[in-house]
Amino acid sequence: MSLRGVERRSNPIPNDIHTYRHIKILGEANPFDAEWHGYFQNREKLIKMKSASHYIGKVSKQQGGKCPHCQQLIQAEDKHHLHYLDGDKTHKGIKNVLMLHKAGKKAFAYIKSQHEQVRP
């Protein structure tokens, strides 16, 4: 039963409320000092990876942020490819996924050879 002219208020669903976690800055850190350059680069990388999807962040963390093919760091703005070891994209377990730079056939040949070595 609804009343005309009366606005109904509903409680928001918790998933509708977005939270943003801030990464704290050290008190003595100075962005204009060359000594702190590495600290701010690492902080910027963390912010970019947090802005990426949660799933991709977990895959990246599992790999240490590096491409297993070329051992280079995968930056958030780099183009990357998710490779599923069993070949089935519906099996999205973290242990079944590798994140690679988009390097073409060489990367896939490498993954195939590594996958065959793991499974006898």
Buried (B, 14 or more C-beta within 10 A) or exposed (E): EEEEEEEEEEEEEEEEEEEEEEEEEEEEEEEEEEEBEEBBEEBEBBEEBEEBEEEBBEBBEEBEBBBBBBEEEBEBEEEBBBBBBEEEEEEEEEEBBBBBBEBEEEBBEBBEEEBEEEEE
